[in-house]
């Protein structure tokens, strides 16, 4: 899928896997299904039609957020060809009903709130506050200069230091972020992509200074560069160069950091860019298969690295479509890995994923409504079987969240976990006629996209020609038009609108962070051994130039000697140059 070429799996083979499920034996007796159909026709003719006759024309033209037409009622007739072996039991292939046999009865999902702003000291205090309030995993957000690989004193960083996340310019900053937080006892997720290898090296460097072996480090780094070109647009080098670094990280972490999830394959940003649930599902899984092929090209066996691939999905407001999306994702991933790549190891077939509620669904109008939106989206993620969850704060359409808003967001998860009763039963919506039908629909549409991507020359070519980006842009326009025309309602935006002033207090980041960070960076440069830094960067440059070498080892050495983020990334810019995406016509 990554580089294209003839692939006999996509097309007839993939369709036969999906269609073959209905040939193994159905859950329902054919005669009973015929009686259901006859009863449904009679109900529609004599009850439903009479009840709805006075409705406006087109009132029954209802669709999901992805544009899938939805009938008013679902019955066994809509899933009459269902074979239970295609659904299975929790912890059993194809893992539709969950990857663990007891799911939340044994252990709740990880509550991982996205944190990071201002200086490393600010973020350190926020992380400790969250741990004190019951958070079970850390999740770090970085500012724009860090995301693009520039130091805080770079001209492009001016005015952005600490604004949308914490600033990291050197290992010293990472040391402060995790001061008093034992890395051998926590799980940390870092949302970083272009400089993911550098931040991973810095995290490992902090662990070394704490006396924690790299082999004990648990957590996730996003590192999903394919998604950057598709949706988020935060890259430093051409795609091939970034994929080479992802490969190096996969090999390094497989050997040195066996508990570290070195790629979090992200559909979240694809969805935030305007994709549909179908596109998020298809493009994210296509990226995942691309990384499988990248690992194989590096000489690794799928069983060596697949258990460390994790996923990151969005959960937005179409409640049942989101649940169906998560369930379909597990079944597709397990099916393709087994049928196409020949994977037999059960752990390698598990799709483990983190979910974040939708930032795009938050409104600046009537922001307290966002608490309700987040609760609905979080519940969908839990019913869909997520392994960890971040709930957005109600004030994030205005600014970075305040401590009060973050606490409400965390309490939302805790209420679902402790009060709702939802975790008591595994996959409680399994068997719902509508959910099972919709799961199959999403799965079918995803396979169609896989075929189109293959026909476009493979994933890398589809990205470089802008095919995937155009698909997202067209869907985003469709959704915007539906809101503008009043076909889709957003409470407080195009319905139940009221005039309001700035309704909430917001977190404000001033230039204090930039001044503090610039001062610390200058001190780091004064105190370090400059000759050793230059020598380490020279070794890194040679590693970048030699495609057969693994750049992670000289990179770790460079950051341990306090080479800065910008200096390390600058070596890559010198070797590989930059990249401009295609125009979308």
Secondary structure as the mmCIF struct_conf table of DSSP 4:
data_model
#
loop_
_struct_conf.conf_type_id
_struct_conf.id
_struct_conf.beg_label_comp_id
_struct_conf.beg_label_asym_id
_struct_conf.beg_label_seq_id
_struct_conf.end_label_comp_id
_struct_conf.end_label_asym_id
_struct_conf.end_label_seq_id
BEND BEND1 UNK A 3 UNK A 3
BEND BEND2 UNK A 5 UNK A 5
BEND BEND3 UNK A 8 UNK A 8
HELX_RH_PI_P HELX_RH_PI_P1 UNK A 9 UNK A 13
HELX_RH_AL_P HELX_RH_AL_P1 UNK A 14 UNK A 20
HELX_RH_3T_P HELX_RH_3T_P1 UNK A 21 UNK A 23
BEND BEND4 UNK A 24 UNK A 24
BEND BEND5 UNK A 27 UNK A 28
HELX_RH_AL_P HELX_RH_AL_P2 UNK A 30 UNK A 43
HELX_RH_PI_P HELX_RH_PI_P2 UNK A 44 UNK A 48
HELX_RH_AL_P HELX_RH_AL_P3 UNK A 49 UNK A 52
TURN_TY1_P TURN_TY1_P1 UNK A 53 UNK A 54
BEND BEND6 UNK A 55 UNK A 55
HELX_LH_PP_P HELX_LH_PP_P1 UNK A 56 UNK A 56
TURN_TY1_P TURN_TY1_P2 UNK A 57 UNK A 60
STRN STRN1 UNK A 62 UNK A 63
TURN_TY1_P TURN_TY1_P3 UNK A 65 UNK A 66
STRN STRN2 UNK A 69 UNK A 70
BEND BEND7 UNK A 72 UNK A 72
HELX_RH_3T_P HELX_RH_3T_P2 UNK A 76 UNK A 79
TURN_TY1_P TURN_TY1_P4 UNK A 80 UNK A 81
HELX_RH_3T_P HELX_RH_3T_P3 UNK A 84 UNK A 86
TURN_TY1_P TURN_TY1_P5 UNK A 87 UNK A 87
TURN_TY1_P TURN_TY1_P6 UNK A 90 UNK A 91
BEND BEND8 UNK A 92 UNK A 92
TURN_TY1_P TURN_TY1_P7 UNK A 93 UNK A 94
TURN_TY1_P TURN_TY1_P8 UNK A 96 UNK A 97
BEND BEND9 UNK A 99 UNK A 102
HELX_RH_3T_P HELX_RH_3T_P4 UNK A 103 UNK A 105
TURN_TY1_P TURN_TY1_P9 UNK A 106 UNK A 106
HELX_LH_PP_P HELX_LH_PP_P2 UNK A 108 UNK A 109
STRN STRN3 UNK A 110 UNK A 115
STRN STRN4 UNK A 118 UNK A 118
BEND BEND10 UNK A 119 UNK A 119
HELX_RH_AL_P HELX_RH_AL_P4 UNK A 120 UNK A 132
TURN_TY1_P TURN_TY1_P10 UNK A 133 UNK A 134
STRN STRN5 UNK A 137 UNK A 140
STRN STRN6 UNK A 142 UNK A 142
HELX_RH_AL_P HELX_RH_AL_P5 UNK A 144 UNK A 148
TURN_TY1_P TURN_TY1_P11 UNK A 149 UNK A 149
TURN_TY1_P TURN_TY1_P12 UNK A 152 UNK A 153
BEND BEND11 UNK A 154 UNK A 154
HELX_RH_3T_P HELX_RH_3T_P5 UNK A 155 UNK A 157
TURN_TY1_P TURN_TY1_P13 UNK A 158 UNK A 162
BEND BEND12 UNK A 163 UNK A 165
STRN STRN7 UNK A 166 UNK A 166
BEND BEND13 UNK A 170 UNK A 170
HELX_RH_AL_P HELX_RH_AL_P6 UNK A 171 UNK A 177
TURN_TY1_P TURN_TY1_P14 UNK A 178 UNK A 180
TURN_TY1_P TURN_TY1_P15 UNK A 183 UNK A 185
STRN STRN8 UNK A 187 UNK A 190
TURN_TY1_P TURN_TY1_P16 UNK A 194 UNK A 195
HELX_RH_AL_P HELX_RH_AL_P7 UNK A 196 UNK A 210
TURN_TY1_P TURN_TY1_P17 UNK A 211 UNK A 211
HELX_RH_3T_P HELX_RH_3T_P6 UNK A 214 UNK A 216
STRN STRN9 UNK A 218 UNK A 221
HELX_RH_AL_P HELX_RH_AL_P8 UNK A 225 UNK A 227
HELX_RH_PI_P HELX_RH_PI_P3 UNK A 228 UNK A 232
BEND BEND14 UNK A 236 UNK A 237
HELX_RH_AL_P HELX_RH_AL_P9 UNK A 239 UNK A 256
TURN_TY1_P TURN_TY1_P18 UNK A 258 UNK A 259
STRN STRN10 UNK A 260 UNK A 261
STRN STRN11 UNK A 263 UNK A 266
HELX_RH_AL_P HELX_RH_AL_P10 UNK A 268 UNK A 272
TURN_TY1_P TURN_TY1_P19 UNK A 273 UNK A 274
HELX_RH_AL_P HELX_RH_AL_P11 UNK A 277 UNK A 297
TURN_TY1_P TURN_TY1_P20 UNK A 298 UNK A 299
HELX_RH_AL_P HELX_RH_AL_P12 UNK A 302 UNK A 305
HELX_RH_3T_P HELX_RH_3T_P7 UNK A 306 UNK A 308
STRN STRN12 UNK A 309 UNK A 315
BEND BEND15 UNK A 317 UNK A 317
HELX_RH_AL_P HELX_RH_AL_P13 UNK A 319 UNK A 339
TURN_TY1_P TURN_TY1_P21 UNK A 340 UNK A 341
HELX_RH_AL_P HELX_RH_AL_P14 UNK A 346 UNK A 349
STRN STRN13 UNK A 353 UNK A 357
BEND BEND16 UNK A 359 UNK A 359
TURN_TY1_P TURN_TY1_P22 UNK A 360 UNK A 361
BEND BEND17 UNK A 364 UNK A 364
TURN_TY1_P TURN_TY1_P23 UNK A 365 UNK A 368
HELX_RH_AL_P HELX_RH_AL_P15 UNK A 369 UNK A 383
TURN_TY1_P TURN_TY1_P24 UNK A 384 UNK A 385
BEND BEND18 UNK A 387 UNK A 387
STRN STRN14 UNK A 388 UNK A 390
TURN_TY1_P TURN_TY1_P25 UNK A 394 UNK A 398
BEND BEND19 UNK A 399 UNK A 400
HELX_LH_PP_P HELX_LH_PP_P3 UNK A 401 UNK A 402
HELX_RH_AL_P HELX_RH_AL_P16 UNK A 403 UNK A 418
TURN_TY1_P TURN_TY1_P26 UNK A 419 UNK A 419
BEND BEND20 UNK A 420 UNK A 420
HELX_RH_3T_P HELX_RH_3T_P8 UNK A 422 UNK A 424
BEND BEND21 UNK A 425 UNK A 425
TURN_TY1_P TURN_TY1_P27 UNK A 426 UNK A 431
HELX_RH_AL_P HELX_RH_AL_P17 UNK A 433 UNK A 455
TURN_TY1_P TURN_TY1_P28 UNK A 456 UNK A 457
HELX_RH_AL_P HELX_RH_AL_P18 UNK A 459 UNK A 464
TURN_TY1_P TURN_TY1_P29 UNK A 465 UNK A 466
HELX_RH_AL_P HELX_RH_AL_P19 UNK A 467 UNK A 484
TURN_TY1_P TURN_TY1_P30 UNK A 485 UNK A 486
BEND BEND22 UNK A 487 UNK A 488
STRN STRN15 UNK A 491 UNK A 491
TURN_TY1_P TURN_TY1_P31 UNK A 492 UNK A 494
STRN STRN16 UNK A 495 UNK A 495
BEND BEND23 UNK A 496 UNK A 496
BEND BEND24 UNK A 504 UNK A 504
TURN_TY1_P TURN_TY1_P32 UNK A 511 UNK A 511
HELX_RH_AL_P HELX_RH_AL_P20 UNK A 512 UNK A 527
BEND BEND25 UNK A 528 UNK A 528
HELX_RH_AL_P HELX_RH_AL_P21 UNK A 530 UNK A 545
TURN_TY1_P TURN_TY1_P33 UNK A 547 UNK A 548
BEND BEND26 UNK A 549 UNK A 549
HELX_RH_AL_P HELX_RH_AL_P22 UNK A 551 UNK A 560
TURN_TY1_P TURN_TY1_P34 UNK A 561 UNK A 562
HELX_RH_AL_P HELX_RH_AL_P23 UNK A 565 UNK A 576
HELX_LH_PP_P HELX_LH_PP_P4 UNK A 581 UNK A 583
#
